[in-house]
Amino acid sequence: ILESIIQFSYEIAGFNRIEALTNLDAAPSMNLLIKLGFKQDGILRGYTSFQEGYIDQRCFSLLKSDWQKKSAVIY
């Protein structure tokens, strides 16, 4: 299902970039993003408010050109 959403985002909605944020220790989420072709851009320090303070978030992105290269290999 995620692949279909990504494909729609690029082909129909006209996106060039999709971003995803995870907690720093969210290994299953990070592994899924990497499997889909996302690349880590970096850490956004103090990005999200949580309880009484702020926490860091890990930022991933997938460019349309990267998705097209990955899709060409799969199909």
N, C-alpha and C positions, 0 to 999 in steps of 0.2 A: 504494500500500500504506500509506503514512503517513497518508493521509486516513482510511482504514478503521480504523487503530489509534486515531487521535484520536477518531473517531466512537464507537468501542467504549468508549473511556475515559470519555466523557461520558454516553452513553446506557445502557450496561450496568454499568460499574464505578462510576458515580456521582461521577466527579471533577468538581471545579469549576475546577481550575487544573492546567495542565501546565507544567513548567519544563524548560528546556534550557540547558546551559552549553557555551560554546565557548572556545577560546583566543582571545586578543585579535585575532590576525591571521588567523583562519580564515574568510576571505571567502566561500568556497563554502558552508560550513555556515551562516553568518549569512544569506546570500542565500536559502537554502532555507527557513530558519525564517521569514524575513520574507514569503516567497511563500506560506507556509502560514497567515500571519496573526499570527504571534508578534510581540510588541512587546518592545523592549529595556527591561529594568528597571534595568540599571546594571552596574557593574563590582564584582566581589567581590575585594577586594585580598587577596593572599596566601592564596587559597582552597584551592589544590591543591598537594600536595607533588609535587615533580618533581626527580629526580636528588638533588642535595645541598641543595635549598632549596624555596621555595614560589613559585608563579606566580599571577598574576591570572587570573580567568575572567570572561567576559562572560555575564550572565544574561538570558535571554529567558523570557517566559511567554505563555501563551494561556489566556484565561478562556473558560468555557463560553459565556457571553453573546456574546463576540466571535466565537467559532466559529459560533454559531447565526446571527448577522448575516451573516457571510461565506458560510455555506452557503446562506442564503436568496437571496443574489445569484447564486450559481453555478447553482443548480437552478431 
